[in-house]
Amino acid sequence: MKILVADDHTFIVDDLIDELKKIYPDAECMGTSDPKQVLSLFDENKFDVVFMDIMMPGTNDITLAKKILESNPRTNIIYITGYSEYALESYETFASAFLVKPISSKKLRNALENLRHPISNITDEMIEAEYSGEAVIGKKITKYREERNISRKELGELMHVTESTISRWENGKRIPDIVTFLKLAQVLAVDPSKLMEH
């Protein structure tokens, strides 16, 4: 989860980031006290959640939120303010939450657990690591090759590839294409689905 905290008081930014890191230690948090930096930071980082003071000097923060949502409509805007009377106006941007300062850890956690656009903790990198290469296919090739008492060299000869190619498949450095994968299943006398089982 990528989070931006924007408030003209630096101590509020720092305190809020500290609390956020306690709730979500793996979250990537950034903060700014300069409203002019908000859009450029957002363009560079595409935050999932933006905590925004509704009354920063020199800008209309609801207008700023609308610009963020034009860039990415699934951004969760959470307004933070000391003035509850702005709550109704803030919902023009379909905010995920409106928190009145001081913000308790309980309210902060509740806001993040009930986002308008929920955020998955599963990243593309996690999917790739979990379902390709060594994590699944490589280990299965090794398993079935060893069960059948076939060396890497012998498997390479049966597959018409080098021993180093077999080694790269098993170490997850390469993944066989679909035709090669099916041939591999045939040579190892195993159902293709068994090579993909987690």
Phi, psi and omega in degrees: 000131179251125187234135173247135175245121180237115179207142183287352175258114183301321182295328177291318177302311182297315181296319182292320177296319177301316179294318180298321181291333175289322182283316181231084183303332182271357181292145174266110184247136174229157179219155175211148174252005181251109182300336180290341180273345189302308183294319180293320176297320180294317180299325181283328191243343179049064182295148175281325183227135175237115172273122186227125172295131184280351183229061175271142184294143174081009180206155172263109189287337175289321175297320178298318178298320179298322178294321176298316182290332174295323179287317179212099184298343182266012176287137177270113177266126175239113180278140175235133184200164173262004186236101184293341183293347179273358185303313184297315180297324183296333183284358170299333180263012179053052182298151176286329180196162177227110185248128180267130179291149355286147186261120179280158177300323181297315179293323179296313179297318180298319179297318182286334179277351181231045181294147177299320178240093183305148183244128178280144175276357180275120180262163176300323180296321179294319179297314181297317181293326186279327190242017175214172176058218187300326186301324182234291188297313183302314180295325180290321177300313179300315182302307184287329176295314182290323178299328181266007177056045178248131178282165176299320180298315180295319179295321177300318179295318179294329182266355183061040174227171181281162177298324180294330176294316177301316179300317179294322177298313184290330179273359178078011179279340176220154176236128180296145176291174189297319180294315179296321179300315179293321177296320178300316178298321179295314182295322180275359180053052180223145177298134181308326182295332180292332179284345182254353182297138179276000000 
